[in-house]
Amino acid sequence: MTGRYAPGHTLDQAVALERGGENLVRGRTVDAWANMVGPFGGTTAATMLQAILKHPELHGDPLALTLNYAGPVAEGEFEIEVLPTRTNRSNQHWWLEMRQGDQVVTTATAITALRRETWSETEVGPPGVPAPEDLTPAAADRGVKWVDNYDMRFVTGALQSVEEGQTSPDSTTTMWIRDTPPRPLDHVALTAMCDSFFPRSFLRLGRPIPAGTVTLTIHYLATADEIAAQGTDFILGSVHAHRFHGNYHDESARLWSRDGTLLATSHQLMYFKS
């Protein structure tokens, strides 16, 4: 991509924005992140977060982000209205709306906050898994372009592990992931990775089916310094569903650093048709 939205890394291209007014920014989709319909939802989430991070009134670091995917994002330009609705001493609340023409395609709410030293404990540790260097990278050709931007190394629950025509009794996938080419981890990259798991219905049914995220919530559990300390290393992610019913299923994911720091959790509801 060339022109006014063109930094170097493909992720930075996808989230590149220019100011269009006091609370308005503009960007455009990037073909390298194309999904089955529209762009990869993780880059849409990362772009909405970027609109907050570039706002001149930003107070604190990301704490929570909820995306509601109202409709497919078409290839081309979009605009995002980003409003700080209330700013308190320790946290700030945001409302965002992504539009293309007269259509709203995505809405979001978010909270940023100032973090302070306090008592700390983590109740959930990462699963015991092989190091990413001991695993084979996932095949490049998996039907959608956006996966080419990641080095994924599956521990369990790869779609290819299910024999054709067979179903899986469990929806859990655990994998190592990092950007390719390498890019230092930040809130933007972590946001996209929180949506990098293929739909759980694919694994349970043993085949791709029509499916898409309706709503996604990310909780950032690490500080900016803890995230930056990961550099370009792999992140360990594990995801599972609780119930598939009435054309919808949930997905819950956790993402850890190599040293076991819980960086973020994500929770989403997906539409599926089978």
Steps between C-alpha positions, in 0.01 A plus 500: 500500500623846419388847592402673819420181698832319442738413787723192463365187674173359364337533843601865519355546151171346613467732802639816337268797552492866411309762694183623331358721775491553875370149574528345155771291332517328160673189373467226241502122489813309399477203264769305687257464794200381297273236654217296347275808506667837554818550705616283791297603804814527710629786288162672523526475880862619492403796280226607740750484785750698294240776460498531879878480538545786250234723657651817654287461814616144578527434876679178603551166323242254360313303764200361311364509145166370372429479126155444349530402134182652360570402139778399261775756440534555125832540326606864488483805724320541830466763772492461877332738740679467835356675804640517856163490678633544854842547660555425868817525707602140432300391195345623178200372305466497121237455229598422139313451173655382172309607189520446125279744314173519693540150648623425852718187474649476851436659838720480809535607858830509686661591830850634546654539843801605701653199675661514842709258705282279719463143625538258211416135441417276200270203559522345153830382357581398143472135394817294483599504132807448281703808410403659167843412360410132545180529294442521126361829363147473366461470125478831317205410275191484722243670279521861628772761456523637854656184648812564289578791736554260792741225592260254669621179662220275621541296817149352496180559307625581152218468249726277291518257793137397444457232236271594210142415580572454872393722790709602801373439856680809631516863384837594654784634288835592651766664285803726494467812286706801394489756221684425177707683406591554868351806669543605865189420703280790608132548583411520131670171408367328812147610409523339157644179646204471737285429193748274319331167583285337233134443601449220751216362286757417230687275742194330650348426160831426329440741211463871425142628509347849468595679823594843626555700818204706620657648813851485647628622837869522593633557852861619514649350816862606447654844523645672197850425630420128538365490145799687356738264684386216271674657201448279194472173694219248465180534706315189623126500443234250601130518412187293558121525472235428763187443289385478137128570469243685290748622234741651755794383708738668740882496509730583793874547452805569717834631376824457696858606452769233478583556868137441603374857539128516420484786250133506396176309482239519226137392489282497191167384364495357148222434252521166320291309248520126455 
